[in-house]
């Protein structure tokens, strides 16, 4: 395994870690928005704290609906 192979492997590990972390974040967002569903401004608060648009948050909630 040479330098290029090591760099490619490292990059693949980083991509998998990013995907895992994003999935975890999305699960927490869904949980928080579900728990705070009746709270005025909850979606705006999560949007501000995550940098996600409110439309993105709505889509995340829709994805999590069985």
N, C-alpha and C positions, 0 to 999 in steps of 0.2 A: 504494500500500500504506500503510494507516494504522497507528496504534499497535496496534489490536486484531489486525490481520492479522499484524503482526510478532510479537506475543506468541504467537499461535496457532502460527505457523511455528517459533518458538523451542521451544515446548512439544513439538511433533511431533518436532523434532530430538533433544530430550532423551529422549523416550520410545524412539526408535530406538537411541540410544546406550545407554540402560539395558538394552534387550533384547539388544544385542550384547555388552555387558559381562557380563550374566547368563549368556549362552550360553558365553562364554569361561570364566567361573568354573566352570560346571557341567562343562565339558570337562576343566578342570584337576582338579577334584574326582574325576572318574571315573578320570583318569590316576593320581592319587596313591593312590586306594583300590585300583586294580588293582595298582600296583607294591608296595603294602604289604599285599596280601591275606593273607599268612601272618603278619603282625605283630600280635600281641595288642595291643588297645587302639587300633589305627589309626583305626577308625571313630569311637570316642569322642574321639580327638584332633581329627579333622577336624570333628566336631560342635561341639566346644568352640571351635575357631578360627573357624568360619564362622557359628555361631549356628543352624545347621540341625539339626533333630532327626535322630536316627538313622533314623527311619522315612523322612524326606525323603531322606536319603542312600541308603537302600535303593531307594527309587523312582527316584532319579536313575540308579543303577547299572542298574536294570531297563530304564529307557528307553534306555540306551546299548547294550543287548544286541541284536545283530541277530537 
